[in-house]
Amino acid sequence: MELKGKIKLINETNQINDSFQKRDLVITTSDEYPQDIIIQFVQDKCAVLDNYKAHDFVTIGINIRGKEWQRDGVTKYFNTIQGWKISKDSSELDLTPASSPVIQEQSGDLPF
């Protein structure tokens, strides 16, 4: 699965414990109704975000992860969007509409 959008922010790498680290990125989609989506990069994938910055247009390869959590007889479910690949998307770098040609009126007689 892929998500496309403009990077809104990239957090620093968060070292959870000796064997686990994660880094969050938020993109704003280019849909009709833009959404801010948080994507989590983990372990060695944290470093791939070093080459990106806010306002870059990107395509991100993602996996959706789910987890069950139980406490005091209550079961809850959580989802995480996990990134595994990212690339700059040059096709969306120029979002300005193409300029329309200027039509100049000519004075004088028509050629027919």
KOLKENU-8624 format. One record per residue: residue number from 1; x, y, z of N, C-alpha, C, O in turn. Coordinates in nm, 2 decimals, always signed. Layout:
@resi->NUM | neast->X | nnorth->Y | nup->Z | caeast->X | canorth->Y | caup->Z | ceast->X | cnorth->Y | cup->Z | oeast->X | onorth->Y | oup->Z
...
This chain:
@resi->1 | neast->+0.08 | nnorth->-0.12 | nup->+0.00 | caeast->+0.00 | canorth->+0.00 | caup->+0.00 | ceast->+0.09 | cnorth->+0.12 | cup->+0.00 | oeast->+0.20 | onorth->+0.12 | oup->+0.05
@resi->2 | neast->+0.04 | nnorth->+0.23 | nup->-0.06 | caeast->+0.11 | canorth->+0.36 | caup->-0.06 | ceast->+0.03 | cnorth->+0.48 | cup->-0.02 | oeast->-0.09 | onorth->+0.48 | oup->-0.04
@resi->3 | neast->+0.09 | nnorth->+0.57 | nup->+0.04 | caeast->+0.03 | canorth->+0.70 | caup->+0.07 | ceast->+0.11 | cnorth->+0.81 | cup->+0.00 | oeast->+0.24 | onorth->+0.80 | oup->+0.00
@resi->4 | neast->+0.05 | nnorth->+0.91 | nup->-0.05 | caeast->+0.12 | canorth->+1.03 | caup->-0.11 | ceast->+0.07 | cnorth->+1.15 | cup->-0.04 | oeast->-0.04 | onorth->+1.17 | oup->+0.00
@resi->5 | neast->+0.17 | nnorth->+1.24 | nup->-0.03 | caeast->+0.13 | canorth->+1.37 | caup->+0.03 | ceast->+0.25 | cnorth->+1.46 | cup->+0.06 | oeast->+0.37 | onorth->+1.43 | oup->+0.01
@resi->6 | neast->+0.23 | nnorth->+1.56 | nup->+0.13 | caeast->+0.34 | canorth->+1.66 | caup->+0.17 | ceast->+0.37 | cnorth->+1.64 | cup->+0.31 | oeast->+0.28 | onorth->+1.63 | oup->+0.40
@resi->7 | neast->+0.50 | nnorth->+1.63 | nup->+0.34 | caeast->+0.55 | canorth->+1.61 | caup->+0.48 | ceast->+0.51 | cnorth->+1.74 | cup->+0.56 | oeast->+0.55 | onorth->+1.85 | oup->+0.52
@resi->8 | neast->+0.44 | nnorth->+1.71 | nup->+0.67 | caeast->+0.41 | canorth->+1.82 | caup->+0.76 | ceast->+0.51 | cnorth->+1.83 | cup->+0.87 | oeast->+0.55 | onorth->+1.95 | oup->+0.91
@resi->9 | neast->+0.55 | nnorth->+1.72 | nup->+0.93 | caeast->+0.66 | canorth->+1.72 | caup->+1.03 | ceast->+0.72 | cnorth->+1.59 | cup->+1.04 | oeast->+0.66 | onorth->+1.48 | oup->+1.01
@resi->10 | neast->+0.85 | nnorth->+1.59 | nup->+1.08 | caeast->+0.93 | canorth->+1.47 | caup->+1.11 | ceast->+0.98 | cnorth->+1.48 | cup->+1.25 | oeast->+1.06 | onorth->+1.57 | oup->+1.28
@resi->11 | neast->+0.94 | nnorth->+1.39 | nup->+1.34 | caeast->+0.99 | canorth->+1.39 | caup->+1.48 | ceast->+1.13 | cnorth->+1.33 | cup->+1.48 | oeast->+1.18 | onorth->+1.26 | oup->+1.39
@resi->12 | neast->+1.20 | nnorth->+1.35 | nup->+1.59 | caeast->+1.33 | canorth->+1.29 | caup->+1.62 | ceast->+1.31 | cnorth->+1.14 | cup->+1.65 | oeast->+1.20 | onorth->+1.10 | oup->+1.69
@resi->13 | neast->+1.41 | nnorth->+1.06 | nup->+1.63 | caeast->+1.40 | canorth->+0.92 | caup->+1.67 | ceast->+1.39 | cnorth->+0.90 | cup->+1.82 | oeast->+1.45 | onorth->+0.97 | oup->+1.90
@resi->14 | neast->+1.29 | nnorth->+0.82 | nup->+1.86 | caeast->+1.26 | canorth->+0.80 | caup->+2.00 | ceast->+1.31 | cnorth->+0.66 | cup->+2.04 | oeast->+1.25 | onorth->+0.56 | oup->+1.99
@resi->15 | neast->+1.41 | nnorth->+0.65 | nup->+2.12 | caeast->+1.47 | canorth->+0.52 | caup->+2.16 | ceast->+1.38 | cnorth->+0.47 | cup->+2.28 | oeast->+1.39 | onorth->+0.52 | oup->+2.39
@resi->16 | neast->+1.29 | nnorth->+0.37 | nup->+2.25 | caeast->+1.20 | canorth->+0.32 | caup->+2.35 | ceast->+1.27 | cnorth->+0.23 | cup->+2.45 | oeast->+1.25 | onorth->+0.25 | oup->+2.57
@resi->17 | neast->+1.36 | nnorth->+0.14 | nup->+2.41 | caeast->+1.44 | canorth->+0.06 | caup->+2.50 | ceast->+1.56 | cnorth->+0.02 | cup->+2.42 | oeast->+1.59 | onorth->+0.07 | oup->+2.31
@resi->18 | neast->+1.65 | nnorth->-0.06 | nup->+2.48 | caeast->+1.77 | canorth->-0.10 | caup->+2.42 | ceast->+1.76 | cnorth->-0.16 | cup->+2.28 | oeast->+1.85 | onorth->-0.16 | oup->+2.20
@resi->19 | neast->+1.64 | nnorth->-0.23 | nup->+2.26 | caeast->+1.62 | canorth->-0.30 | caup->+2.13 | ceast->+1.51 | cnorth->-0.24 | cup->+2.04 | oeast->+1.48 | onorth->-0.31 | oup->+1.94
@resi->20 | neast->+1.46 | nnorth->-0.13 | nup->+2.07 | caeast->+1.35 | canorth->-0.08 | caup->+1.99 | ceast->+1.35 | cnorth->+0.08 | cup->+1.98 | oeast->+1.36 | onorth->+0.14 | oup->+2.08
@resi->21 | neast->+1.34 | nnorth->+0.13 | nup->+1.86 | caeast->+1.34 | canorth->+0.27 | caup->+1.84 | ceast->+1.23 | cnorth->+0.30 | cup->+1.73 | oeast->+1.20 | onorth->+0.21 | oup->+1.64
@resi->22 | neast->+1.17 | nnorth->+0.42 | nup->+1.74 | caeast->+1.07 | canorth->+0.45 | caup->+1.64 | ceast->+1.08 | cnorth->+0.60 | cup->+1.61 | oeast->+1.14 | onorth->+0.68 | oup->+1.68
@resi->23 | neast->+1.03 | nnorth->+0.64 | nup->+1.49 | caeast->+1.03 | canorth->+0.78 | caup->+1.45 | ceast->+0.90 | cnorth->+0.81 | cup->+1.37 | oeast->+0.86 | onorth->+0.73 | oup->+1.28
@resi->24 | neast->+0.83 | nnorth->+0.91 | nup->+1.41 | caeast->+0.70 | canorth->+0.95 | caup->+1.35 | ceast->+0.72 | cnorth->+1.06 | cup->+1.25 | oeast->+0.80 | onorth->+1.15 | oup->+1.26
@resi->25 | neast->+0.64 | nnorth->+1.04 | nup->+1.14 | caeast->+0.63 | canorth->+1.14 | caup->+1.04 | ceast->+0.48 | cnorth->+1.17 | cup->+1.01 | oeast->+0.40 | onorth->+1.08 | oup->+1.02
@resi->26 | neast->+0.45 | nnorth->+1.29 | nup->+0.99 | caeast->+0.31 | canorth->+1.33 | caup->+0.95 | ceast->+0.31 | cnorth->+1.38 | cup->+0.81 | oeast->+0.38 | onorth->+1.47 | oup->+0.78
@resi->27 | neast->+0.22 | nnorth->+1.33 | nup->+0.73 | caeast->+0.20 | canorth->+1.38 | caup->+0.59 | ceast->+0.06 | cnorth->+1.43 | cup->+0.58 | oeast->-0.04 | onorth->+1.39 | oup->+0.65
@resi->28 | neast->+0.04 | nnorth->+1.53 | nup->+0.50 | caeast->-0.09 | canorth->+1.58 | caup->+0.46 | ceast->-0.12 | cnorth->+1.53 | cup->+0.32 | oeast->-0.05 | onorth->+1.56 | oup->+0.23
@resi->29 | neast->-0.23 | nnorth->+1.45 | nup->+0.30 | caeast->-0.26 | canorth->+1.40 | caup->+0.18 | ceast->-0.31 | cnorth->+1.50 | cup->+0.08 | oeast->-0.34 | onorth->+1.61 | oup->+0.12
@resi->30 | neast->-0.30 | nnorth->+1.47 | nup->-0.05 | caeast->-0.34 | canorth->+1.56 | caup->-0.15 | ceast->-0.49 | cnorth->+1.53 | cup->-0.20 | oeast->-0.52 | onorth->+1.57 | oup->-0.31
@resi->31 | neast->-0.57 | nnorth->+1.47 | nup->-0.12 | caeast->-0.70 | canorth->+1.43 | caup->-0.16 | ceast->-0.79 | cnorth->+1.55 | cup->-0.17 | oeast->-0.75 | onorth->+1.66 | oup->-0.13
@resi->32 | neast->-0.91 | nnorth->+1.53 | nup->-0.21 | caeast->-1.01 | canorth->+1.64 | caup->-0.22 | ceast->-1.03 | cnorth->+1.69 | cup->-0.08 | oeast->-1.05 | onorth->+1.81 | oup->-0.06
@resi->33 | neast->-1.03 | nnorth->+1.60 | nup->+0.02 | caeast->-1.04 | canorth->+1.64 | caup->+0.16 | ceast->-0.91 | cnorth->+1.60 | cup->+0.23 | oeast->-0.91 | onorth->+1.49 | oup->+0.28
@resi->34 | neast->-0.81 | nnorth->+1.68 | nup->+0.23 | caeast->-0.68 | canorth->+1.65 | caup->+0.29 | ceast->-0.69 | cnorth->+1.60 | cup->+0.43 | oeast->-0.76 | onorth->+1.65 | oup->+0.51
@resi->35 | neast->-0.60 | nnorth->+1.50 | nup->+0.46 | caeast->-0.60 | canorth->+1.44 | caup->+0.59 | ceast->-0.45 | cnorth->+1.44 | cup->+0.64 | oeast->-0.36 | onorth->+1.43 | oup->+0.56
@resi->36 | neast->-0.44 | nnorth->+1.47 | nup->+0.77 | caeast->-0.30 | canorth->+1.46 | caup->+0.83 | ceast->-0.29 | cnorth->+1.31 | cup->+0.89 | oeast->-0.36 | onorth->+1.27 | oup->+0.98
@resi->37 | neast->-0.19 | nnorth->+1.24 | nup->+0.83 | caeast->-0.18 | canorth->+1.10 | caup->+0.87 | ceast->-0.04 | cnorth->+1.08 | cup->+0.93 | oeast->+0.06 | onorth->+1.12 | oup->+0.88
@resi->38 | neast->-0.04 | nnorth->+1.02 | nup->+1.05 | caeast->+0.09 | canorth->+0.99 | caup->+1.12 | ceast->+0.13 | cnorth->+0.85 | cup->+1.07 | oeast->+0.06 | onorth->+0.75 | oup->+1.07
@resi->39 | neast->+0.26 | nnorth->+0.84 | nup->+1.04 | caeast->+0.32 | canorth->+0.72 | caup->+0.99 | ceast->+0.44 | cnorth->+0.69 | cup->+1.08 | oeast->+0.53 | onorth->+0.78 | oup->+1.10
@resi->40 | neast->+0.46 | nnorth->+0.57 | nup->+1.13 | caeast->+0.56 | canorth->+0.53 | caup->+1.22 | ceast->+0.67 | cnorth->+0.45 | cup->+1.14 | oeast->+0.64 | onorth->+0.35 | oup->+1.08
@resi->41 | neast->+0.79 | nnorth->+0.49 | nup->+1.16 | caeast->+0.91 | canorth->+0.42 | caup->+1.10 | ceast->+0.98 | cnorth->+0.36 | cup->+1.22 | oeast->+1.00 | onorth->+0.43 | oup->+1.32
@resi->42 | neast->+1.02 | nnorth->+0.23 | nup->+1.21 | caeast->+1.08 | canorth->+0.16 | caup->+1.33 | ceast->+1.22 | cnorth->+0.11 | cup->+1.29 | oeast->+1.25 | onorth->+0.08 | oup->+1.17
@resi->43 | neast->+1.30 | nnorth->+0.08 | nup->+1.40 | caeast->+1.43 | canorth->+0.02 | caup->+1.39 | ceast->+1.52 | cnorth->+0.09 | cup->+1.28 | oeast->+1.54 | onorth->+0.21 | oup->+1.29
@resi->44 | neast->+1.58 | nnorth->+0.01 | nup->+1.19 | caeast->+1.67 | canorth->+0.07 | caup->+1.09 | ceast->+1.60 | cnorth->+0.16 | cup->+0.99 | oeast->+1.67 | onorth->+0.24 | oup->+0.92
@resi->45 | neast->+1.47 | nnorth->+0.16 | nup->+0.98 | caeast->+1.40 | canorth->+0.25 | caup->+0.89 | ceast->+1.39 | cnorth->+0.39 | cup->+0.94 | oeast->+1.36 | onorth->+0.48 | oup->+0.86
@resi->46 | neast->+1.42 | nnorth->+0.41 | nup->+1.07 | caeast->+1.42 | canorth->+0.55 | caup->+1.12 | ceast->+1.52 | cnorth->+0.64 | cup->+1.04 | oeast->+1.49 | onorth->+0.76 | oup->+1.02
@resi->47 | neast->+1.63 | nnorth->+0.58 | nup->+1.01 | caeast->+1.73 | canorth->+0.66 | caup->+0.94 | ceast->+1.70 | cnorth->+0.71 | cup->+0.80 | oeast->+1.75 | onorth->+0.81 | oup->+0.75
@resi->48 | neast->+1.60 | nnorth->+0.64 | nup->+0.73 | caeast->+1.57 | canorth->+0.68 | caup->+0.60 | ceast->+1.50 | cnorth->+0.82 | cup->+0.60 | oeast->+1.50 | onorth->+0.88 | oup->+0.49
@resi->49 | neast->+1.45 | nnorth->+0.87 | nup->+0.71 | caeast->+1.39 | canorth->+1.00 | caup->+0.71 | ceast->+1.49 | cnorth->+1.11 | cup->+0.72 | oeast->+1.45 | onorth->+1.23 | oup->+0.71
@resi->50 | neast->+1.62 | nnorth->+1.08 | nup->+0.75 | caeast->+1.72 | canorth->+1.18 | caup->+0.76 | ceast->+1.73 | cnorth->+1.27 | cup->+0.63 | oeast->+1.78 | onorth->+1.38 | oup->+0.64
@resi->51 | neast->+1.70 | nnorth->+1.21 | nup->+0.52 | caeast->+1.71 | canorth->+1.28 | caup->+0.39 | ceast->+1.59 | cnorth->+1.36 | cup->+0.35 | oeast->+1.58 | onorth->+1.41 | oup->+0.23
@resi->52 | neast->+1.49 | nnorth->+1.38 | nup->+0.44 | caeast->+1.37 | canorth->+1.44 | caup->+0.40 | ceast->+1.34 | cnorth->+1.56 | cup->+0.50 | oeast->+1.40 | onorth->+1.56 | oup->+0.61
@resi->53 | neast->+1.26 | nnorth->+1.65 | nup->+0.46 | caeast->+1.22 | canorth->+1.76 | caup->+0.55 | ceast->+1.08 | cnorth->+1.80 | cup->+0.53 | oeast->+1.01 | onorth->+1.76 | oup->+0.43
@resi->54 | neast->+1.03 | nnorth->+1.89 | nup->+0.61 | caeast->+0.89 | canorth->+1.94 | caup->+0.60 | ceast->+0.87 | cnorth->+2.00 | cup->+0.46 | oeast->+0.96 | onorth->+2.07 | oup->+0.41
@resi->55 | neast->+0.76 | nnorth->+1.99 | nup->+0.40 | caeast->+0.71 | canorth->+2.04 | caup->+0.27 | ceast->+0.76 | cnorth->+1.96 | cup->+0.15 | oeast->+0.72 | onorth->+1.99 | oup->+0.04
@resi->56 | neast->+0.84 | nnorth->+1.85 | nup->+0.18 | caeast->+0.87 | canorth->+1.76 | caup->+0.06 | ceast->+0.75 | cnorth->+1.68 | cup->+0.03 | oeast->+0.67 | onorth->+1.64 | oup->+0.11
@resi->57 | neast->+0.73 | nnorth->+1.66 | nup->-0.10 | caeast->+0.62 | canorth->+1.58 | caup->-0.15 | ceast->+0.68 | cnorth->+1.44 | cup->-0.16 | oeast->+0.78 | onorth->+1.42 | oup->-0.22
@resi->58 | neast->+0.61 | nnorth->+1.34 | nup->-0.10 | caeast->+0.66 | canorth->+1.20 | caup->-0.10 | ceast->+0.56 | cnorth->+1.10 | cup->-0.13 | oeast->+0.44 | onorth->+1.12 | oup->-0.12
@resi->59 | neast->+0.61 | nnorth->+0.98 | nup->-0.16 | caeast->+0.53 | canorth->+0.86 | caup->-0.17 | ceast->+0.59 | cnorth->+0.76 | cup->-0.07 | oeast->+0.71 | onorth->+0.74 | oup->-0.06
@resi->60 | neast->+0.50 | nnorth->+0.71 | nup->+0.02 | caeast->+0.55 | canorth->+0.62 | caup->+0.13 | ceast->+0.48 | cnorth->+0.49 | cup->+0.12 | oeast->+0.36 | onorth->+0.47 | oup->+0.11
@resi->61 | neast->+0.57 | nnorth->+0.38 | nup->+0.12 | caeast->+0.52 | canorth->+0.25 | caup->+0.12 | ceast->+0.48 | cnorth->+0.21 | cup->+0.27 | oeast->+0.56 | onorth->+0.23 | oup->+0.36
@resi->62 | neast->+0.36 | nnorth->+0.16 | nup->+0.29 | caeast->+0.31 | canorth->+0.14 | caup->+0.43 | ceast->+0.26 | cnorth->+0.00 | cup->+0.45 | oeast->+0.22 | onorth->-0.07 | oup->+0.35
@resi->63 | neast->+0.26 | nnorth->-0.04 | nup->+0.57 | caeast->+0.19 | canorth->-0.16 | caup->+0.62 | ceast->+0.10 | cnorth->-0.11 | cup->+0.73 | oeast->+0.13 | onorth->-0.03 | oup->+0.81
@resi->64 | neast->-0.02 | nnorth->-0.17 | nup->+0.74 | caeast->-0.11 | canorth->-0.14 | caup->+0.85 | ceast->-0.10 | cnorth->-0.26 | cup->+0.96 | oeast->-0.11 | onorth->-0.37 | oup->+0.92
@resi->65 | neast->-0.06 | nnorth->-0.22 | nup->+1.08 | caeast->-0.04 | canorth->-0.32 | caup->+1.18 | ceast->-0.15 | cnorth->-0.30 | cup->+1.29 | oeast->-0.20 | onorth->-0.19 | oup->+1.31
@resi->66 | neast->-0.20 | nnorth->-0.41 | nup->+1.34 | caeast->-0.30 | canorth->-0.41 | caup->+1.45 | ceast->-0.25 | cnorth->-0.48 | cup->+1.57 | oeast->-0.17 | onorth->-0.58 | oup->+1.56
@resi->67 | neast->-0.30 | nnorth->-0.44 | nup->+1.69 | caeast->-0.26 | canorth->-0.50 | caup->+1.81 | ceast->-0.38 | cnorth->-0.51 | cup->+1.91 | oeast->-0.46 | onorth->-0.42 | oup->+1.91
@resi->68 | neast->-0.38 | nnorth->-0.62 | nup->+1.98 | caeast->-0.49 | canorth->-0.64 | caup->+2.08 | ceast->-0.42 | cnorth->-0.61 | cup->+2.22 | oeast->-0.31 | onorth->-0.65 | oup->+2.24
@resi->69 | neast->-0.50 | nnorth->-0.54 | nup->+2.30 | caeast->-0.45 | canorth->-0.51 | caup->+2.44 | ceast->-0.56 | cnorth->-0.54 | cup->+2.54 | oeast->-0.67 | onorth->-0.50 | oup->+2.52
@resi->70 | neast->-0.52 | nnorth->-0.61 | nup->+2.64 | caeast->-0.62 | canorth->-0.65 | caup->+2.75 | ceast->-0.57 | cnorth->-0.60 | cup->+2.88 | oeast->-0.45 | onorth->-0.61 | oup->+2.92
@resi->71 | neast->-0.67 | nnorth->-0.55 | nup->+2.96 | caeast->-0.64 | canorth->-0.51 | caup->+3.10 | ceast->-0.77 | cnorth->-0.51 | cup->+3.18 | oeast->-0.87 | onorth->-0.45 | oup->+3.13
@resi->72 | neast->-0.77 | nnorth->-0.57 | nup->+3.29 | caeast->-0.89 | canorth->-0.58 | caup->+3.38 | ceast->-1.01 | cnorth->-0.63 | cup->+3.31 | oeast->-1.12 | onorth->-0.58 | oup->+3.33
@resi->73 | neast->-0.99 | nnorth->-0.73 | nup->+3.22 | caeast->-1.11 | canorth->-0.79 | caup->+3.15 | ceast->-1.16 | cnorth->-0.71 | cup->+3.03 | oeast->-1.25 | onorth->-0.75 | oup->+2.97
@resi->74 | neast->-1.09 | nnorth->-0.59 | nup->+3.01 | caeast->-1.13 | canorth->-0.51 | caup->+2.89 | ceast->-1.03 | cnorth->-0.53 | cup->+2.78 | oeast->-0.91 | onorth->-0.52 | oup->+2.80
@resi->75 | neast->-1.08 | nnorth->-0.56 | nup->+2.66 | caeast->-1.00 | canorth->-0.58 | caup->+2.54 | ceast->-1.02 | cnorth->-0.46 | cup->+2.45 | oeast->-1.13 | onorth->-0.41 | oup->+2.42
@resi->76 | neast->-0.90 | nnorth->-0.40 | nup->+2.41 | caeast->-0.90 | canorth->-0.29 | caup->+2.31 | ceast->-0.81 | cnorth->-0.33 | cup->+2.19 | oeast->-0.72 | onorth->-0.41 | oup->+2.21
@resi->77 | neast->-0.84 | nnorth->-0.26 | nup->+2.08 | caeast->-0.76 | canorth->-0.29 | caup->+1.96 | ceast->-0.70 | cnorth->-0.15 | cup->+1.91 | oeast->-0.77 | onorth->-0.05 | oup->+1.92
@resi->78 | neast->-0.58 | nnorth->-0.16 | nup->+1.86 | caeast->-0.51 | canorth->-0.04 | caup->+1.81 | ceast->-0.45 | cnorth->-0.07 | cup->+1.68 | oeast->-0.41 | onorth->-0.18 | oup->+1.65
@resi->79 | neast->-0.45 | nnorth->+0.03 | nup->+1.59 | caeast->-0.39 | canorth->+0.02 | caup->+1.46 | ceast->-0.27 | cnorth->+0.12 | cup->+1.45 | oeast->-0.27 | onorth->+0.22 | oup->+1.51
@resi->80 | neast->-0.17 | nnorth->+0.08 | nup->+1.38 | caeast->-0.05 | canorth->+0.16 | caup->+1.35 | ceast->-0.03 | cnorth->+0.16 | cup->+1.20 | oeast->-0.03 | onorth->+0.05 | oup->+1.14
@resi->81 | neast->+0.01 | nnorth->+0.27 | nup->+1.14 | caeast->+0.05 | canorth->+0.27 | caup->+1.00 | ceast->+0.20 | cnorth->+0.28 | cup->+1.01 | oeast->+0.26 | onorth->+0.37 | oup->+1.06
@resi->82 | neast->+0.26 | nnorth->+0.18 | nup->+0.95 | caeast->+0.41 | canorth->+0.16 | caup->+0.96 | ceast->+0.47 | cnorth->+0.18 | cup->+0.82 | oeast->+0.44 | onorth->+0.11 | oup->+0.73
@resi->83 | neast->+0.56 | nnorth->+0.28 | nup->+0.81 | caeast->+0.63 | canorth->+0.30 | caup->+0.69 | ceast->+0.75 | cnorth->+0.21 | cup->+0.67 | oeast->+0.82 | onorth->+0.18 | oup->+0.77
@resi->84 | neast->+0.78 | nnorth->+0.17 | nup->+0.55 | caeast->+0.89 | canorth->+0.09 | caup->+0.52 | ceast->+0.97 | cnorth->+0.14 | cup->+0.40 | oeast->+1.09 | onorth->+0.09 | oup->+0.38
@resi->85 | neast->+0.92 | nnorth->+0.23 | nup->+0.33 | caeast->+0.99 | canorth->+0.29 | caup->+0.21 | ceast->+0.94 | cnorth->+0.43 | cup->+0.19 | oeast->+0.82 | onorth->+0.46 | oup->+0.21
@resi->86 | neast->+1.02 | nnorth->+0.52 | nup->+0.15 | caeast->+0.98 | canorth->+0.66 | caup->+0.12 | ceast->+1.07 | cnorth->+0.71 | cup->+0.00 | oeast->+1.18 | onorth->+0.68 | oup->-0.01
@resi->87 | neast->+1.00 | nnorth->+0.79 | nup->-0.09 | caeast->+1.07 | canorth->+0.85 | caup->-0.20 | ceast->+1.01 | cnorth->+0.98 | cup->-0.23 | oeast->+0.89 | onorth->+1.00 | oup->-0.21
@resi->88 | neast->+1.09 | nnorth->+1.07 | nup->-0.28 | caeast->+1.04 | canorth->+1.21 | caup->-0.32 | ceast->+0.95 | cnorth->+1.19 | cup->-0.44 | oeast->+0.98 | onorth->+1.11 | oup->-0.53
@resi->89 | neast->+0.84 | nnorth->+1.27 | nup->-0.44 | caeast->+0.75 | canorth->+1.26 | caup->-0.55 | ceast->+0.76 | cnorth->+1.39 | cup->-0.63 | oeast->+0.69 | onorth->+1.49 | oup->-0.60
@resi->90 | neast->+0.84 | nnorth->+1.39 | nup->-0.74 | caeast->+0.86 | canorth->+1.51 | caup->-0.81 | ceast->+0.74 | cnorth->+1.55 | cup->-0.90 | oeast->+0.73 | onorth->+1.67 | oup->-0.94
@resi->91 | neast->+0.64 | nnorth->+1.46 | nup->-0.92 | caeast->+0.53 | canorth->+1.50 | caup->-1.00 | ceast->+0.44 | cnorth->+1.60 | cup->-0.94 | oeast->+0.36 | onorth->+1.66 | oup->-1.00
@resi->92 | neast->+0.45 | nnorth->+1.62 | nup->-0.80 | caeast->+0.36 | canorth->+1.72 | caup->-0.74 | ceast->+0.44 | cnorth->+1.84 | cup->-0.69 | oeast->+0.39 | onorth->+1.92 | oup->-0.61
@resi->93 | neast->+0.56 | nnorth->+1.85 | nup->-0.73 | caeast->+0.64 | canorth->+1.97 | caup->-0.69 | ceast->+0.59 | cnorth->+2.10 | cup->-0.74 | oeast->+0.60 | onorth->+2.20 | oup->-0.67
@resi->94 | neast->+0.53 | nnorth->+2.10 | nup->-0.86 | caeast->+0.48 | canorth->+2.22 | caup->-0.91 | ceast->+0.32 | cnorth->+2.22 | cup->-0.91 | oeast->+0.26 | onorth->+2.16 | oup->-1.00
@resi->95 | neast->+0.26 | nnorth->+2.27 | nup->-0.81 | caeast->+0.12 | canorth->+2.27 | caup->-0.79 | ceast->+0.05 | cnorth->+2.40 | cup->-0.85 | oeast->-0.07 | onorth->+2.41 | oup->-0.84
@resi->96 | neast->+0.13 | nnorth->+2.49 | nup->-0.91 | caeast->+0.07 | canorth->+2.61 | caup->-0.96 | ceast->+0.01 | cnorth->+2.57 | cup->-1.10 | oeast->+0.07 | onorth->+2.50 | oup->-1.17
@resi->97 | neast->-0.11 | nnorth->+2.63 | nup->-1.12 | caeast->-0.17 | canorth->+2.60 | caup->-1.25 | ceast->-0.09 | cnorth->+2.65 | cup->-1.37 | oeast->-0.03 | onorth->+2.76 | oup->-1.35
@resi->98 | neast->-0.10 | nnorth->+2.59 | nup->-1.48 | caeast->-0.02 | canorth->+2.63 | caup->-1.59 | ceast->-0.09 | cnorth->+2.77 | cup->-1.64 | oeast->-0.21 | onorth->+2.78 | oup->-1.64
@resi->99 | neast->+0.00 | nnorth->+2.86 | nup->-1.68 | caeast->-0.06 | canorth->+2.99 | caup->-1.72 | ceast->-0.13 | cnorth->+2.97 | cup->-1.85 | oeast->-0.08 | onorth->+2.90 | oup->-1.94
@resi->100 | neast->-0.24 | nnorth->+3.04 | nup->-1.87 | caeast->-0.31 | canorth->+3.03 | caup->-1.99 | ceast->-0.26 | cnorth->+3.13 | cup->-2.09 | oeast->-0.21 | onorth->+3.23 | oup->-2.05
@resi->101 | neast->-0.26 | nnorth->+3.10 | nup->-2.22 | caeast->-0.21 | canorth->+3.19 | caup->-2.32 | ceast->-0.29 | cnorth->+3.32 | cup->-2.32 | oeast->-0.41 | onorth->+3.32 | oup->-2.30
@resi->102 | neast->-0.21 | nnorth->+3.42 | nup->-2.34 | caeast->-0.27 | canorth->+3.56 | caup->-2.35 | ceast->-0.33 | cnorth->+3.58 | cup->-2.49 | oeast->-0.25 | onorth->+3.56 | oup->-2.59
@resi->103 | neast->-0.45 | nnorth->+3.61 | nup->-2.50 | caeast->-0.51 | canorth->+3.64 | caup->-2.63 | ceast->-0.52 | cnorth->+3.79 | cup->-2.65 | oeast->-0.57 | onorth->+3.86 | oup->-2.57
@resi->104 | neast->-0.45 | nnorth->+3.83 | nup->-2.76 | caeast->-0.45 | canorth->+3.97 | caup->-2.79 | ceast->-0.55 | cnorth->+4.00 | cup->-2.90 | oeast->-0.55 | onorth->+3.94 | oup->-3.00
@resi->105 | neast->-0.63 | nnorth->+4.10 | nup->-2.87 | caeast->-0.72 | canorth->+4.14 | caup->-2.98 | ceast->-0.65 | cnorth->+4.23 | cup->-3.08 | oeast->-0.56 | onorth->+4.31 | oup->-3.05
@resi->106 | neast->-0.68 | nnorth->+4.20 | nup->-3.21 | caeast->-0.62 | canorth->+4.28 | caup->-3.32 | ceast->-0.72 | cnorth->+4.38 | cup->-3.37 | oeast->-0.84 | onorth->+4.35 | oup->-3.38
@resi->107 | neast->-0.67 | nnorth->+4.49 | nup->-3.40 | caeast->-0.76 | canorth->+4.59 | caup->-3.45 | ceast->-0.74 | cnorth->+4.60 | cup->-3.61 | oeast->-0.64 | onorth->+4.55 | oup->-3.66
@resi->108 | neast->-0.84 | nnorth->+4.65 | nup->-3.67 | caeast->-0.83 | canorth->+4.66 | caup->-3.82 | ceast->-0.92 | cnorth->+4.56 | cup->-3.88 | oeast->-1.01 | onorth->+4.50 | oup->-3.82
@resi->109 | neast->-0.90 | nnorth->+4.55 | nup->-4.01 | caeast->-0.99 | canorth->+4.46 | caup->-4.10 | ceast->-0.96 | cnorth->+4.32 | cup->-4.07 | oeast->-0.85 | onorth->+4.28 | oup->-4.05
@resi->110 | neast->-1.07 | nnorth->+4.24 | nup->-4.08 | caeast->-1.06 | canorth->+4.09 | caup->-4.08 | ceast->-1.00 | cnorth->+4.04 | cup->-4.21 | oeast->-1.02 | onorth->+4.10 | oup->-4.31
@resi->111 | neast->-0.92 | nnorth->+3.93 | nup->-4.20 | caeast->-0.86 | canorth->+3.88 | caup->-4.33 | ceast->-0.95 | cnorth->+3.82 | cup->-4.43 | oeast->-0.90 | onorth->+3.77 | oup->-4.53
@resi->112 | neast->-1.08 | nnorth->+3.81 | nup->-4.41 | caeast->-1.17 | canorth->+3.75 | caup->-4.50 | ceast->-1.28 | cnorth->+3.84 | cup->-4.55 | oeast->-1.36 | onorth->+3.80 | oup->-4.63
